[in-house]
Amino acid sequence: MKIVITTLLLLCIGSPLCLAKEKKKRTGPPSAEEAFKTLDKSGDSALSLEEFLEGKSGQEKARADFTKADVDKDGSLTLEEFSTIERSGARERKRKKKE
């Protein structure tokens, strides 16, 4: 009986701690995958130029980034292609931070 009560107590104490770990909010910028999913309004797992440009300032640079990242030149970006833009942007931000 003591074993059962001890086990139940441990489960009651441990469960909230496990839930707290799962609910931990992410800090910092979203991952490339999260950003991609947010921009992909059509849900087709590809970003059109229009989806990519939505809400961006510096449209000319954004268009150039899109064209450069669209390796297969099909007019849309896959997650892999999009990730190259995100990585280069992160490197640029890191470089500027050091200056």
KASUL-V886317 format. One record per residue. N is the residue number from 1. SS is DSSP state (h for helix, s for strand, l for the rest). PHI is phi in radians with two decimals (none if undefined). D_LAST is the distance of its C-alpha to the last C-alpha in Angstrom with 1 decimal. Layout:
BEGIN
n->N ss->SS phi->PHI d_last->D_LAST
n->N ss->SS phi->PHI d_last->D_LAST
END
This chain:
BEGIN
n->1 ss->l phi->none d_last->65.6
n->2 ss->h phi->-1.10 d_last->63.1
n->3 ss->h phi->-1.13 d_last->61.1
n->4 ss->h phi->-1.12 d_last->61.0
n->5 ss->h phi->-1.13 d_last->60.0
n->6 ss->h phi->-1.09 d_last->57.3
n->7 ss->h phi->-1.09 d_last->55.9
n->8 ss->h phi->-1.10 d_last->55.9
n->9 ss->h phi->-1.10 d_last->54.1
n->10 ss->h phi->-1.11 d_last->51.4
n->11 ss->h phi->-1.14 d_last->51.0
n->12 ss->h phi->-1.15 d_last->50.8
n->13 ss->h phi->-1.31 d_last->48.2
n->14 ss->h phi->-1.28 d_last->46.1
n->15 ss->h phi->-1.05 d_last->46.1
n->16 ss->h phi->-1.07 d_last->44.0
n->17 ss->h phi->-1.16 d_last->41.4
n->18 ss->h phi->-1.16 d_last->41.2
n->19 ss->h phi->-1.12 d_last->40.9
n->20 ss->h phi->-1.10 d_last->38.1
n->21 ss->h phi->-1.14 d_last->36.0
n->22 ss->h phi->-1.18 d_last->36.7
n->23 ss->h phi->-1.47 d_last->35.8
n->24 ss->l phi->-0.96 d_last->32.4
n->25 ss->l phi->-1.42 d_last->30.0
n->26 ss->l phi->-1.35 d_last->26.9
n->27 ss->l phi->-1.90 d_last->23.6
n->28 ss->l phi->1.59 d_last->20.5
n->29 ss->l phi->-1.22 d_last->20.6
n->30 ss->l phi->-1.17 d_last->23.8
n->31 ss->l phi->-1.21 d_last->24.4
n->32 ss->h phi->-1.03 d_last->24.8
n->33 ss->h phi->-1.15 d_last->28.6
n->34 ss->h phi->-1.13 d_last->28.6
n->35 ss->h phi->-1.11 d_last->26.8
n->36 ss->h phi->-1.06 d_last->29.1
n->37 ss->h phi->-1.09 d_last->32.2
n->38 ss->h phi->-1.15 d_last->31.2
n->39 ss->h phi->-1.30 d_last->30.8
n->40 ss->l phi->-1.34 d_last->34.0
n->41 ss->l phi->-1.12 d_last->36.4
n->42 ss->l phi->-1.38 d_last->39.3
n->43 ss->l phi->1.25 d_last->39.0
n->44 ss->l phi->-1.65 d_last->39.7
n->45 ss->l phi->1.07 d_last->36.7
n->46 ss->l phi->-2.60 d_last->35.2
n->47 ss->s phi->-1.74 d_last->32.9
n->48 ss->s phi->-1.36 d_last->34.3
n->49 ss->h phi->-1.03 d_last->32.2
n->50 ss->h phi->-1.08 d_last->33.5
n->51 ss->h phi->-1.10 d_last->32.5
n->52 ss->h phi->-1.12 d_last->29.0
n->53 ss->h phi->-1.36 d_last->28.5
n->54 ss->l phi->-0.96 d_last->30.0
n->55 ss->l phi->1.36 d_last->27.8
n->56 ss->l phi->-1.58 d_last->24.8
n->57 ss->l phi->-1.60 d_last->23.3
n->58 ss->l phi->1.22 d_last->22.3
n->59 ss->h phi->-1.01 d_last->25.5
n->60 ss->h phi->-1.11 d_last->25.1
n->61 ss->h phi->-1.13 d_last->21.9
n->62 ss->h phi->-1.11 d_last->23.6
n->63 ss->h phi->-1.08 d_last->26.8
n->64 ss->h phi->-1.11 d_last->25.0
n->65 ss->h phi->-1.06 d_last->23.4
n->66 ss->h phi->-1.06 d_last->26.9
n->67 ss->h phi->-1.09 d_last->28.6
n->68 ss->h phi->-1.15 d_last->26.3
n->69 ss->h phi->-1.34 d_last->26.7
n->70 ss->l phi->-1.34 d_last->30.4
n->71 ss->l phi->-1.06 d_last->31.4
n->72 ss->l phi->-1.51 d_last->35.1
n->73 ss->l phi->0.94 d_last->35.1
n->74 ss->l phi->-1.68 d_last->37.4
n->75 ss->l phi->1.48 d_last->35.6
n->76 ss->s phi->-2.54 d_last->34.3
n->77 ss->s phi->-1.92 d_last->31.6
n->78 ss->l phi->-1.43 d_last->32.6
n->79 ss->h phi->-1.02 d_last->30.5
n->80 ss->h phi->-1.07 d_last->29.5
n->81 ss->h phi->-1.13 d_last->28.4
n->82 ss->h phi->-1.07 d_last->26.6
n->83 ss->h phi->-1.07 d_last->24.7
n->84 ss->h phi->-1.13 d_last->23.1
n->85 ss->h phi->-1.17 d_last->21.5
n->86 ss->h phi->-1.11 d_last->20.3
n->87 ss->h phi->-1.13 d_last->18.9
n->88 ss->h phi->-1.17 d_last->17.0
n->89 ss->h phi->-1.14 d_last->15.7
n->90 ss->h phi->-1.16 d_last->14.6
n->91 ss->h phi->-1.10 d_last->12.8
n->92 ss->h phi->-1.14 d_last->11.0
n->93 ss->h phi->-1.11 d_last->10.1
n->94 ss->h phi->-1.13 d_last->9.0
n->95 ss->h phi->-1.11 d_last->6.7
n->96 ss->h phi->-1.13 d_last->5.2
n->97 ss->h phi->-1.14 d_last->5.5
n->98 ss->h phi->-1.22 d_last->3.8
n->99 ss->l phi->-1.30 d_last->0.0
END
